Amino acid sequence: MTDMRADDSSPYRGRSILIFGSGDAPMAVFASALAREEVGTFGWADFTGPEETPTPGARQVLEASSDTPREPSVRAEDLLAPTGAVGGLSTWLVRDPLSAEAAGRLAAYLRLPSLLQRMVSRVMTINARAVLVLTNVDALAIPTVERALGSAEVHETLHREGVTLLVTFRGTPSDLLRAPFERIYRVDGHPGQVWQDAPVTLERGESGDGFPPGAPLGRRLPGLGLTGTPAEGQSPIAGHRLR
């Protein structure tokens, strides 16, 4: 965790965005587009287990859009902080007024779930900005996900370090999980539908994009030009890099 923003009077502050509803492919397309809009690249992890077959195209668009390989299968323990990560911190930090703030930041960072720490270390850019995309977090036990991603401290720590977090959730997330997210979108996709036709509604956050609730995703992202549907026997996401 290197602070490369010390001389920046307006340091980048991360955000938290939750995309929920139905339609793995449209949610993946939307998350990828928002991630690249923030920084230009992102790291990602898919929470679906090996026994679950991802919706055709949903994983492909993330693989094609990210410059960082997907994290291996996520386990419940990956959402815990590393054991003893903060314990001996004070023994190797110099005791002076400046190090007190650094120690506080580092301690908060080391309390992050190990998955997030690992991902940030791989995708942080030279200007200390990063975007993490976590897809299908509903695949893990909901109480585990709520403890990790429903924690205001986790989000505040990421934001302070210039990290934006995007999360997709199939179904309806609980109020506990929703609470720390500044912006929340609902996607209403269905099987056989092209991703462009999936309605998107902003449920929390300042709009600023001029789109009415329920506007199709293709209207928001007209430049991507991704085609095909599972019903046609094709991948719904072409190999574009969403730049």
C-alpha positions as a Markdown table, in Angstrom:
| # | Residue | x | y | z |
|---|---|---|---|---|
| 1 | Met | 0.0 | 0.0 | 0.0 |
| 2 | Thr | 2.1 | 2.9 | -1.3 |
| 3 | Asp | 0.7 | 6.4 | -1.1 |
| 4 | Met | 1.5 | 7.9 | -4.5 |
| 5 | Arg | -0.9 | 10.7 | -4.0 |
| 6 | Ala | 0.8 | 12.8 | -1.4 |
| 7 | Asp | 1.3 | 15.8 | -3.8 |
| 8 | Asp | -2.2 | 15.5 | -5.3 |
| 9 | Ser | -4.5 | 18.2 | -3.9 |
| 10 | Ser | -7.5 | 16.3 | -5.1 |
| 11 | Pro | -6.7 | 12.6 | -4.7 |
| 12 | Tyr | -8.9 | 10.1 | -6.4 |
| 13 | Arg | -11.4 | 8.6 | -4.0 |
| 14 | Gly | -12.9 | 5.2 | -4.8 |
| 15 | Arg | -16.6 | 4.4 | -5.0 |
| 16 | Ser | -18.8 | 1.4 | -4.4 |
| 17 | Ile | -21.4 | 0.3 | -7.0 |
| 18 | Leu | -23.8 | -2.6 | -6.7 |
| 19 | Ile | -25.6 | -4.1 | -9.7 |
| 20 | Phe | -28.3 | -6.7 | -8.9 |
| 21 | Gly | -31.2 | -8.4 | -10.5 |
| 22 | Ser | -31.3 | -11.0 | -13.3 |
| 23 | Gly | -29.2 | -11.6 | -16.4 |
| 24 | Asp | -25.6 | -12.6 | -15.8 |
| 25 | Ala | -24.5 | -11.4 | -19.3 |
| 26 | Pro | -26.0 | -7.9 | -19.1 |
| 27 | Met | -24.8 | -7.4 | -15.5 |
| 28 | Ala | -21.3 | -8.5 | -16.6 |
| 29 | Val | -21.3 | -6.1 | -19.6 |
| 30 | Phe | -22.5 | -3.2 | -17.4 |
| 31 | Ala | -20.0 | -3.9 | -14.7 |
| 32 | Ser | -17.2 | -4.1 | -17.2 |
| 33 | Ala | -18.2 | -0.8 | -18.9 |
| 34 | Leu | -18.5 | 1.0 | -15.6 |
| 35 | Ala | -15.1 | -0.4 | -14.5 |
| 36 | Arg | -13.3 | 0.8 | -17.6 |
| 37 | Glu | -15.0 | 4.2 | -17.4 |
| 38 | Glu | -13.5 | 4.7 | -13.9 |
| 39 | Val | -9.9 | 3.8 | -14.6 |
| 40 | Gly | -9.4 | 1.9 | -17.8 |
| 41 | Thr | -8.7 | -1.5 | -16.4 |
| 42 | Phe | -9.8 | -3.7 | -13.5 |
| 43 | Gly | -9.2 | -6.9 | -11.6 |
| 44 | Trp | -12.1 | -9.3 | -11.2 |
| 45 | Ala | -13.2 | -12.4 | -9.3 |
| 46 | Asp | -16.2 | -14.6 | -10.1 |
| 47 | Phe | -17.8 | -16.1 | -7.0 |
| 48 | Thr | -19.6 | -19.0 | -8.8 |
| 49 | Gly | -18.2 | -22.4 | -7.8 |
| 50 | Pro | -16.9 | -25.1 | -10.0 |
| 51 | Glu | -20.2 | -27.0 | -9.8 |
| 52 | Glu | -22.1 | -24.0 | -11.3 |
| 53 | Thr | -21.9 | -23.4 | -15.0 |
| 54 | Pro | -21.7 | -19.6 | -15.7 |
| 55 | Thr | -24.1 | -18.1 | -18.2 |
| 56 | Pro | -22.5 | -18.2 | -21.7 |
| 57 | Gly | -20.9 | -14.9 | -22.4 |
| 58 | Ala | -20.9 | -13.4 | -18.9 |
| 59 | Arg | -17.4 | -14.7 | -18.0 |
| 60 | Gln | -16.1 | -14.1 | -21.6 |
| 61 | Val | -16.8 | -10.4 | -21.5 |
| 62 | Leu | -14.9 | -10.0 | -18.2 |
| 63 | Glu | -12.0 | -12.0 | -19.5 |
| 64 | Ala | -11.9 | -9.9 | -22.7 |
| 65 | Ser | -12.3 | -6.6 | -20.9 |
| 66 | Ser | -9.8 | -7.0 | -18.0 |
| 67 | Asp | -6.0 | -6.7 | -18.3 |
| 68 | Thr | -5.7 | -8.8 | -15.2 |
| 69 | Pro | -6.4 | -12.6 | -15.1 |
| 70 | Arg | -9.4 | -13.7 | -13.1 |
| 71 | Glu | -8.8 | -14.7 | -9.5 |
| 72 | Pro | -9.1 | -18.4 | -8.8 |
| 73 | Ser | -12.3 | -19.7 | -7.3 |
| 74 | Val | -13.3 | -17.8 | -4.3 |
| 75 | Arg | -13.8 | -19.6 | -1.0 |
| 76 | Ala | -15.6 | -18.3 | 2.1 |
| 77 | Glu | -12.3 | -17.9 | 4.0 |
| 78 | Asp | -11.1 | -15.5 | 1.3 |
| 79 | Leu | -13.6 | -12.9 | 2.6 |
| 80 | Leu | -11.8 | -12.9 | 6.0 |
| 81 | Ala | -8.8 | -10.8 | 7.0 |
| 82 | Pro | -5.5 | -12.7 | 7.1 |
| 83 | Thr | -5.0 | -14.2 | 10.6 |
| 84 | Gly | -2.7 | -12.0 | 12.8 |
| 85 | Ala | -2.3 | -9.4 | 10.0 |
| 86 | Val | -2.4 | -6.4 | 12.4 |
| 87 | Gly | -1.0 | -7.9 | 15.5 |
| 88 | Gly | 2.6 | -6.9 | 15.3 |
| 89 | Leu | 2.2 | -3.7 | 13.4 |
| 90 | Ser | 3.4 | -1.3 | 16.1 |
| 91 | Thr | 6.7 | -3.2 | 16.6 |
| 92 | Trp | 8.1 | -2.2 | 13.2 |
| 93 | Leu | 6.7 | 1.3 | 12.6 |
| 94 | Val | 8.7 | 4.3 | 13.7 |
| 95 | Arg | 6.9 | 6.2 | 16.4 |
| 96 | Asp | 6.4 | 9.8 | 15.2 |
| 97 | Pro | 3.4 | 11.9 | 14.4 |
| 98 | Leu | 3.5 | 11.2 | 10.7 |
| 99 | Ser | 3.7 | 7.4 | 11.2 |
| 100 | Ala | 0.6 | 7.4 | 13.4 |
| 101 | Glu | -1.6 | 8.2 | 10.4 |
| 102 | Ala | 0.2 | 5.8 | 8.2 |
| 103 | Ala | -0.1 | 3.1 | 10.8 |
| 104 | Gly | -3.8 | 3.7 | 11.1 |
| 105 | Arg | -4.2 | 3.4 | 7.3 |
| 106 | Leu | -2.1 | 0.3 | 7.1 |
| 107 | Ala | -4.0 | -1.4 | 10.0 |
| 108 | Ala | -7.3 | -0.7 | 8.3 |
| 109 | Tyr | -5.9 | -2.0 | 5.0 |
| 110 | Leu | -4.7 | -5.2 | 6.7 |
| 111 | Arg | -8.2 | -5.8 | 8.1 |
| 112 | Leu | -9.6 | -6.0 | 4.6 |
| 113 | Pro | -10.7 | -9.5 | 3.4 |
| 114 | Ser | -7.7 | -11.3 | 2.0 |
| 115 | Leu | -9.3 | -11.5 | -1.4 |
| 116 | Leu | -9.5 | -7.8 | -1.7 |
| 117 | Gln | -5.9 | -7.3 | -0.5 |
| 118 | Arg | -4.7 | -9.8 | -3.1 |
| 119 | Met | -6.6 | -8.2 | -5.9 |
| 120 | Val | -5.5 | -4.7 | -5.1 |
| 121 | Ser | -1.9 | -5.8 | -5.0 |
| 122 | Arg | -2.3 | -7.1 | -8.6 |
| 123 | Val | -4.2 | -4.3 | -10.3 |
| 124 | Met | -3.1 | -1.0 | -8.6 |
| 125 | Thr | -2.0 | 1.4 | -11.3 |
| 126 | Ile | 0.9 | 3.8 | -11.2 |
| 127 | Asn | -1.3 | 6.6 | -10.1 |
| 128 | Ala | -2.7 | 4.6 | -7.2 |
| 129 | Arg | -6.1 | 4.0 | -8.6 |
| 130 | Ala | -7.7 | 0.6 | -9.0 |
| 131 | Val | -11.1 | -1.0 | -9.8 |
| 132 | Leu | -12.2 | -4.4 | -8.5 |
| 133 | Val | -15.1 | -6.3 | -10.0 |
| 134 | Leu | -16.7 | -9.1 | -8.0 |
| 135 | Thr | -19.4 | -11.0 | -9.9 |
| 136 | Asn | -22.1 | -13.4 | -8.6 |
| 137 | Val | -21.3 | -12.8 | -4.9 |
| 138 | Asp | -24.7 | -14.5 | -4.1 |
| 139 | Ala | -23.1 | -17.9 | -4.8 |
| 140 | Leu | -21.4 | -17.8 | -1.4 |
| 141 | Ala | -23.3 | -18.0 | 1.9 |
| 142 | Ile | -25.1 | -14.7 | 2.2 |
| 143 | Pro | -24.1 | -14.1 | 5.9 |
| 144 | Thr | -20.5 | -14.4 | 4.9 |
| 145 | Val | -20.9 | -12.0 | 2.0 |
| 146 | Glu | -22.8 | -9.6 | 4.3 |
| 147 | Arg | -20.1 | -9.6 | 6.9 |
| 148 | Ala | -17.4 | -8.8 | 4.4 |
| 149 | Leu | -19.1 | -6.6 | 1.8 |
| 150 | Gly | -21.8 | -5.1 | 4.1 |
| 151 | Ser | -19.1 | -3.6 | 6.3 |
| 152 | Ala | -18.8 | 0.2 | 6.1 |
| 153 | Glu | -15.2 | 0.0 | 7.2 |
| 154 | Val | -14.2 | -2.2 | 4.3 |
| 155 | His | -15.7 | 0.3 | 1.8 |
| 156 | Glu | -14.3 | 3.3 | 3.5 |
| 157 | Thr | -10.8 | 1.8 | 3.5 |
| 158 | Leu | -11.0 | 0.9 | -0.2 |
| 159 | His | -12.3 | 4.4 | -1.0 |
| 160 | Arg | -9.5 | 6.1 | 1.0 |
| 161 | Glu | -6.9 | 4.1 | -0.9 |
| 162 | Gly | -8.3 | 5.0 | -4.3 |
| 163 | Val | -10.1 | 1.7 | -5.0 |
| 164 | Thr | -13.5 | 1.5 | -6.6 |
| 165 | Leu | -15.5 | -1.7 | -6.0 |
| 166 | Leu | -18.2 | -3.0 | -8.3 |
| 167 | Val | -20.3 | -6.0 | -7.2 |
| 168 | Thr | -22.9 | -8.0 | -9.1 |
| 169 | Phe | -25.6 | -10.0 | -7.2 |
| 170 | Arg | -28.2 | -12.3 | -8.8 |
| 171 | Gly | -31.5 | -11.8 | -7.0 |
| 172 | Thr | -32.3 | -9.2 | -4.4 |
| 173 | Pro | -29.6 | -8.3 | -1.9 |
| 174 | Ser | -30.5 | -7.6 | 1.7 |
| 175 | Asp | -30.6 | -4.1 | 3.2 |
| 176 | Leu | -27.4 | -5.0 | 5.2 |
| 177 | Leu | -25.5 | -5.7 | 2.0 |
| 178 | Arg | -26.9 | -2.7 | 0.2 |
| 179 | Ala | -26.1 | -0.2 | 3.0 |
| 180 | Pro | -22.4 | 0.7 | 2.2 |
| 181 | Phe | -23.0 | 1.1 | -1.6 |
| 182 | Glu | -23.3 | 4.7 | -2.9 |
| 183 | Arg | -24.7 | 3.7 | -6.2 |
| 184 | Ile | -27.1 | 0.8 | -6.8 |
| 185 | Tyr | -28.5 | -0.4 | -10.2 |
| 186 | Arg | -31.2 | -3.0 | -10.9 |
| 187 | Val | -30.9 | -5.0 | -14.1 |
| 188 | Asp | -34.0 | -7.0 | -15.3 |
| 189 | Gly | -32.7 | -9.4 | -17.9 |
| 190 | His | -34.2 | -12.8 | -18.9 |
| 191 | Pro | -33.1 | -15.9 | -20.7 |
| 192 | Gly | -32.8 | -15.5 | -24.5 |
| 193 | Gln | -32.7 | -11.8 | -24.3 |
| 194 | Val | -29.8 | -9.8 | -25.9 |
| 195 | Trp | -28.0 | -7.8 | -23.3 |
| 196 | Gln | -28.9 | -4.5 | -25.1 |
| 197 | Asp | -32.6 | -5.1 | -24.3 |
| 198 | Ala | -32.1 | -5.6 | -20.5 |
| 199 | Pro | -33.7 | -2.7 | -18.6 |
| 200 | Val | -31.6 | -0.9 | -16.1 |
| 201 | Thr | -32.9 | 1.2 | -13.3 |
| 202 | Leu | -30.8 | 3.4 | -10.9 |
| 203 | Glu | -32.1 | 2.7 | -7.4 |
| 204 | Arg | -29.6 | 4.7 | -5.4 |
| 205 | Gly | -27.3 | 7.6 | -6.3 |
| 206 | Glu | -27.4 | 10.7 | -8.4 |
| 207 | Ser | -28.3 | 9.9 | -11.9 |
| 208 | Gly | -26.4 | 12.4 | -14.0 |
| 209 | Asp | -26.7 | 10.3 | -17.1 |
| 210 | Gly | -30.1 | 11.5 | -18.2 |
| 211 | Phe | -31.6 | 8.0 | -18.7 |
| 212 | Pro | -35.1 | 7.3 | -17.4 |
| 213 | Pro | -35.7 | 4.3 | -15.1 |
| 214 | Gly | -35.9 | 1.1 | -17.1 |
| 215 | Ala | -33.9 | 2.4 | -20.1 |
| 216 | Pro | -32.4 | -0.6 | -22.0 |
| 217 | Leu | -28.7 | -1.2 | -21.4 |
| 218 | Gly | -28.0 | -0.9 | -25.1 |
| 219 | Arg | -29.1 | 2.8 | -24.9 |
| 220 | Arg | -26.6 | 3.4 | -22.2 |
| 221 | Leu | -23.8 | 1.6 | -24.0 |
| 222 | Pro | -24.5 | 2.2 | -27.7 |
| 223 | Gly | -20.8 | 2.1 | -28.8 |
| 224 | Leu | -20.1 | -1.5 | -27.7 |
| 225 | Gly | -21.9 | -3.2 | -30.6 |
| 226 | Leu | -21.9 | -6.6 | -28.9 |
| 227 | Thr | -24.2 | -9.1 | -30.6 |
| 228 | Gly | -25.6 | -12.6 | -30.4 |
| 229 | Thr | -27.9 | -14.4 | -27.9 |
| 230 | Pro | -27.7 | -17.8 | -26.2 |
| 231 | Ala | -31.0 | -18.7 | -28.0 |
| 232 | Glu | -29.1 | -18.3 | -31.3 |
| 233 | Gly | -26.4 | -20.7 | -30.1 |
| 234 | Gln | -23.8 | -18.0 | -30.0 |
| 235 | Ser | -21.9 | -16.3 | -27.3 |
| 236 | Pro | -23.9 | -13.2 | -26.3 |
| 237 | Ile | -20.6 | -11.2 | -25.8 |
| 238 | Ala | -18.3 | -10.7 | -28.7 |
| 239 | Gly | -14.6 | -10.4 | -28.1 |
| 240 | His | -14.5 | -6.7 | -27.7 |
| 241 | Arg | -12.2 | -5.1 | -25.1 |
| 242 | Leu | -14.7 | -2.4 | -24.1 |
| 243 | Arg | -12.2 | 0.4 | -24.2 |
